[in-house]
Amino acid sequence: MKENFKTRWQITKNWQLIYPIVGILGLAYSSFKLSELFRQENLYLNILFSAVIFFVLLKITLKLFDILETRWKVKQRWHVIRIFIVFAITGSMSLIVTRPIFELIGFVKPNFDMNGWTLVLYYVAKFLLIMPFYTLLLVFFGWVLREYDFFLKFAIKMANRFGLKKFTRQFDTD
């Protein structure tokens, strides 16, 4: 079974097994956190919800692998897992890094009248303010996990879509 797994994910060295293990643990943790949305008092129901969410997310993720493996032109399938891990770390870290900055400047929910349009504008502005930090962290964690070239190109493409082509021209490697 171990050899079938290694063959399926094109793992050639044992240290590469760390990525599927971290990916499965991250998916399990995310499933558990999502199951908490149902706020079940019964531990067994929480475990059941977590397991159902885990298997649904696993099916979706495996389907995404087939699509993204060819789109991203990765050399080995386990690279897709590493890329997913970079995205997960970056998303979490960008929120952690920007929270104290937003609190310092007073950009927090209690300071706004939270009705329909104000709530939408608050989240749009928050998204736009987080994006520079997200982009920098994306390239940094891509470098840490040895996917620097992929994430530099990804960050340039993302910045270009935000209309920053004039500023990204100097970094463009294509």
N, C-alpha and C positions, 0 to 999 in steps of 0.2 A: 504494500500500500504506500509506503514511504517513497519508493522509487517511482510509482505512478504519479504521486503528487509532485515530486521533483521534476519529472519529465513534463507534466502538464504545464507547470509554471516556468519551465526552462531554467531551472536552478541547477547550476553546475558546481557550486561550492556550498558547503554546509552553512557558512555564515550568512548566505543569502536567505536562509530559512527565517531569519529574524523578521523580514518584512511581512510575509504572510501571517506570522504569529502576532505581530503588533497590529496588523490590519484586522485580524479576527477579534483580538482583545478590544480594539477600539470600536468595532462594530457591536460587540456585546455590551460595552459600556454605554454607547449611544442608544442601544435598544432599551437598556435598563432605564436610562434617563427619560426616554420618550414614554416608557410605560408609566412613569410617575405622573404623567399628565392625566391619567385616568384615576389617580388618587385612590387606589384600592387599599383598604385597611388590611385585607387578608394577604399574607405573605405569598401563599400559593397562587393566588390570582395575579399578583405582581410578577411572579416568576413565569406564569403561563403567558401573560401579556408580553413580557420581555422575550420569551422564546418565539412567540408568533411574530413579533416585530423584527426580531433577529433574522428569522428565516425569510421574511418578506424583503428586508433590506439586503440580505445576502443574494437573493435571486435578482434583485434590481442591480446590485453591484456587479454580479457576474455577467449580466447582460450588457452593462456599461463597458466592461472589459473588452468584449468583442468589438464594440463600436470604437472605443477610444484607442485601443491598441493600434488599429490601422490609421486612425486620424492623427495620432501623435507620433507615429512612426518610431516606436520604441524597438530596441534591439531584442529585448527579452521581456516576457510577460510580467515578471516580478517587478520590472521598472514601473509598471502602471501602479502597482501597490505603493511603491516608494513615492510616486507622484501624488497619489491620494493622501498619503501620510503628510506630505509637505503641505498640501491644501488644508488638511485638518488642523495641523499645528498652527499654520499661519492665520487661519480664521479665528481660532481661539486667542492667540497671542495679540492679534490686532485689537481685539476688544479689551483685553487686559491692559495693554499699553496705553490705549486712548482714554480709558475710564478716568484715571487721575487728571489727565489734561482737561477733559471735558468738565470735571468737577471743579478744577481750579478756575476755569473761565466762566463757570456758571451755566454751562450747557447741559442741564439735567432736566428730567421730566417735571419735577415739582415746580420749576421756575416757569413753566408754560401752562397756559389754559388748554387742557387736553380735550378739545372737542374734535369733531371729524376732520376738518381741513388742517387744523393746527397739528394734529397727531400725524397726518400724512406728511406735512411739511417738515415736522421734527425729524421723522425717520429718513426722509430724502436728504435733508441737510446732514444728518448724522452719517448716512452712507457716504455722501460726498466728502465729508471731513475725514472719514476713516480710510478712504481709498489710498491716499499717499502712503500712510503707514503700512497698509496691507501690501502694497506693491513692493515697498522696501523690504518688508519682512519675508515676502514671497521669494524674492531673489536671495536674501540672506539664508533662509532655511533650505532653499534649493541648493545653495552652495554647501551648506553643512551636510546635507544628505546626498551630495555629489550629483546633483541634477541642475547645476548652474546654467548651462547653455539653454536647456529647455525652458527654465523659468525666466531667464533674461529675455528670450524671444517672446515668451508669453506676456511678460510685463510690458514690453515694447508694444506688442499688438493691442493690449488692453489700454495703454495710454493713448495710442493712436485712435482708438475708438472713442475716446473722450475728447478728441480734437487737439491732441498735443503732439502731432506729427512733427511740427517745427522743432520741438525740444528733444524728441527721441531720435531724430535723424543721426545724431552723432554716436548713438549707441547701437544702431542697427547693424547687425552682422551679416545680413543677407545681401 
